[in-house]
Amino acid sequence: MPMGFRAFLNFERPSLELVEAFRGIPSSNIGDCARKMNCMFGGIRNWNQNVLLGTAFTVKCPSGDNLAAQVALDYAQPGDIIVVDGAGYTDRALVGGMMLAYAEMRDLGGFVVDGAVRDLDEIRASRLPVFAKAVTPLGPYREGPGEINVPVCCGGQVVMPGDILLGDADGVVVIPRRDAEAMLIAARLHLDGEQNDMERMRSGAFNEQEHRETFTGSFLSHGGSLEE
């Protein structure tokens, strides 16, 4: 199989039950549980406000060429998220309205593009979530090379085929497949604790002393001082 034109179609996937168990948990909460290590950055943002949740089907493309991404649309399974490593290049769109319509027809789960997209009206009208760095009217080349289901870099994070991706209004977090079960337990506990504290703040049951013990205590433990 020639390097640069390779597609690996079989990889280990998490169960659908495990993927769905993350629904409703904020990306920020999961990111906190990963010690702030797994959130995408570099301008990856949500372009239509749809929530993203699914298994990563990865694509590595050269700058401005989406041949491999087009091929991926035929082999991804329903619910898969097409994750396109476009090297952060934003002068040419790697995903547009036609690809989005075909992905909808095949019941895929959405797109995360480390690069640009186009046809913003179609994206906003779509039920599929689309995350990317930028929008441009300029289309891509379709000559290759490109590889499918290899490790990719998207939004500064390594994404492996089979990882779980969750994206919302804040952005996208990567949940490595091998860590997903432990991450789910930690995220649920963390979310429950946050929601309890917020409810106590709204009701007035959370007092200033508790806040000071947490944050001023940490500040002072690092050698800080409070001066009048």
C-alpha positions in Angstrom: 0.0 0.0 0.0 1.7 3.2 -1.1 2.4 5.8 1.5 0.4 8.9 1.0 -2.5 7.0 -0.6 -3.6 4.7 2.2 -7.0 4.0 3.8 -7.3 1.8 6.9 -10.9 0.8 7.2 -10.9 -1.5 10.3 -10.2 -0.1 13.7 -11.5 -0.7 17.2 -14.5 1.4 18.1 -16.1 2.2 21.5 -19.6 0.8 22.0 -22.5 3.0 21.0 -23.7 2.9 24.6 -20.4 4.3 25.9 -20.4 7.1 23.3 -24.0 8.0 24.1 -23.3 8.0 27.8 -21.3 11.3 27.3 -24.3 13.1 25.9 -25.2 16.1 28.0 -21.8 16.5 29.6 -20.2 19.8 28.7 -16.9 19.8 26.8 -15.4 22.0 29.5 -16.3 19.6 32.2 -14.6 16.7 30.4 -11.6 19.0 29.6 -11.2 19.7 33.3 -11.2 16.0 34.1 -8.4 15.5 31.6 -6.3 18.1 33.5 -7.0 20.7 30.7 -5.1 18.5 28.3 -7.6 17.3 25.7 -9.5 20.4 24.4 -8.9 21.5 20.8 -7.6 25.0 20.4 -6.2 27.1 17.5 -9.6 28.6 16.5 -11.6 25.4 16.0 -15.2 26.6 16.5 -18.8 25.5 16.0 -20.4 27.0 12.9 -24.0 25.9 13.3 -24.6 25.4 17.1 -25.3 21.6 16.7 -23.9 19.4 19.4 -21.2 17.0 18.2 -20.8 13.5 19.7 -19.4 10.4 18.0 -16.5 8.3 17.0 -13.5 9.8 15.2 -13.0 8.7 11.5 -9.7 10.5 10.7 -8.4 11.9 7.5 -5.0 13.5 6.8 -5.0 15.9 3.8 -2.3 18.1 2.3 -3.0 21.8 2.4 -6.0 22.7 0.2 -6.7 19.2 -1.1 -9.7 17.1 0.0 -9.5 13.9 -2.1 -9.1 11.7 0.9 -11.9 13.4 2.8 -14.2 12.8 -0.1 -13.2 9.1 -0.1 -13.8 8.9 3.7 -17.5 9.8 3.2 -18.1 6.4 1.6 -16.5 4.3 4.3 -17.4 6.0 7.5 -20.2 4.4 9.5 -23.4 6.1 10.6 -22.6 8.4 13.5 -18.9 8.7 12.7 -17.3 12.2 12.9 -15.1 13.0 10.0 -11.9 14.6 11.5 -9.9 16.3 8.8 -6.3 17.3 9.5 -5.8 20.0 6.9 -2.6 21.3 8.4 -4.5 24.4 9.6 -4.6 25.8 6.1 -7.5 28.2 5.6 -7.1 29.6 2.1 -9.1 26.7 0.6 -12.2 24.9 2.0 -11.9 21.2 2.6 -15.6 20.6 3.4 -18.7 22.3 1.7 -22.4 22.0 1.1 -22.2 19.1 -1.3 -20.1 17.0 1.1 -22.4 17.9 4.0 -25.5 16.8 2.0 -23.9 13.5 1.2 -22.9 13.0 4.9 -26.5 13.7 5.9 -27.7 11.1 3.4 -25.3 8.5 4.9 -26.3 9.6 8.5 -22.8 10.5 9.5 -22.2 12.4 12.7 -20.5 15.6 11.5 -17.2 17.2 10.7 -14.2 18.6 12.6 -11.8 20.4 10.2 -8.4 21.8 11.1 -8.7 24.1 8.1 -11.6 25.9 6.4 -15.1 25.1 5.2 -17.5 26.9 2.8 -21.2 27.2 2.0 -22.0 28.7 5.4 -25.8 28.9 4.6 -25.9 25.2 4.1 -23.9 24.5 7.2 -26.2 26.6 9.3 -29.2 24.8 7.9 -27.8 21.4 8.4 -28.6 19.0 11.3 -24.9 17.9 11.3 -22.4 19.7 13.5 -19.5 21.4 11.7 -16.5 22.6 13.5 -13.6 24.3 11.7 -11.1 27.2 11.8 -12.5 29.4 9.1 -14.9 30.0 6.2 -13.8 30.8 2.6 -15.5 30.6 -0.8 -12.4 29.1 -2.4 -12.7 25.4 -3.1 -10.1 22.6 -2.8 -8.0 20.5 -5.2 -8.9 16.8 -5.4 -5.7 15.2 -6.5 -4.3 13.8 -3.2 -2.3 12.5 -1.5 -4.2 11.7 1.7 -4.6 9.0 4.3 -7.6 7.7 6.2 -7.7 6.4 9.8 -4.2 7.3 10.7 -3.2 9.5 13.7 -4.0 13.1 13.0 -3.5 16.5 14.6 -6.6 18.6 14.8 -6.9 21.8 16.9 -3.5 21.0 18.5 -4.7 17.6 19.8 -3.7 14.1 18.5 -6.8 12.2 17.4 -6.8 8.5 16.8 -9.5 6.6 14.8 -11.9 5.3 17.4 -11.5 8.2 19.9 -14.7 9.8 21.1 -15.3 13.5 20.2 -17.7 15.8 22.0 -18.3 19.3 20.8 -20.6 22.1 21.9 -20.8 25.9 22.0 -17.4 26.0 23.9 -15.5 23.8 21.4 -14.3 20.2 21.0 -12.8 17.8 23.5 -11.0 14.5 22.6 -11.8 11.5 24.7 -9.2 8.8 23.9 -10.9 5.4 23.4 -8.7 3.6 26.0 -9.6 6.2 28.6 -13.3 6.7 27.8 -14.8 4.6 30.6 -12.6 6.2 33.3 -13.3 9.6 31.8 -17.0 9.1 31.9 -17.0 8.3 35.6 -14.8 11.2 36.5 -16.8 13.6 34.3 -20.1 12.6 35.9 -18.7 13.1 39.4 -17.2 16.4 38.5 -20.4 17.7 36.8 -22.5 16.6 39.8 -20.1 18.5 42.2 -20.2 21.7 40.0 -24.0 21.6 39.7 -24.3 21.2 43.5 -22.0 24.1 44.1 -23.8 26.3 41.6 -27.2 25.5 43.2 -25.8 26.4 46.6 -24.5 29.7 45.2 -27.9 30.5 43.7 -29.6 29.7 47.0 -27.1 31.6 49.1 -26.0 28.4 50.9 -22.4 28.7 49.6 -20.6 31.2 51.7 -17.6 33.5 51.0 -15.5 31.5 53.5 -15.7 28.4 51.4 -14.5 30.3 48.3 -11.7 31.9 50.2 -10.5 28.6 51.6 -10.3 27.2 48.1 -8.8 30.0 46.1 -7.1 32.4 48.6 -5.7 29.3 50.3 -4.2 28.1 47.0 -2.8 31.6 46.3 -1.1 31.8 49.7 0.2 28.3 49.4 2.2 29.4 46.4 3.9 32.2 48.4 1.3 34.9 47.8 0.5 37.5 50.3 -2.4 39.8 51.2 -1.5 43.3 52.0 -3.7 46.1 53.2 
